[in-house]
Amino acid sequence: MIKYLGTRKTAEGATLYVFLINGAEKQIRESALKQYPGCYEALPASAKAKIGANRAWLQKL
């Protein structure tokens, strides 16, 4: 079971996505979402849009 709980900011300004995975709370960085199957799919559309915008910005560099 994977449930999206929200986001948090670190002191450095990085965004952490907070999930409840099998009863345990996990804070996952955007770059590590691929390591947790099902987490990206559990994100709301607004979070997916933000990740897409970040990836598009990085491709322009």
Residue, then its C-alpha position, 0 to 999 in steps of 0.5 A: m500500500i502506498k499513500y501520498l501524504g505531502t511534501r516537505k522542504t529541507a534546510e537546503g531547499a530541496t523538496l521531499y515527497v512524503f509517502l506512507i509505504n506499508g505503514a512506514e513513512k518514507q521521505i523520498r527525493e525527486s531523483a529517487l522516485k524511480q527506486y520506489p515502484g508505485c510512488y510516482e503513480a501515487l503522486p497527484a497531478s500537480a506534483k507530477a506537473k512540477i516534476g515535469a517542469n523541473r525535468a524540462w528545465l534541466q534538459k535546457l541546460 
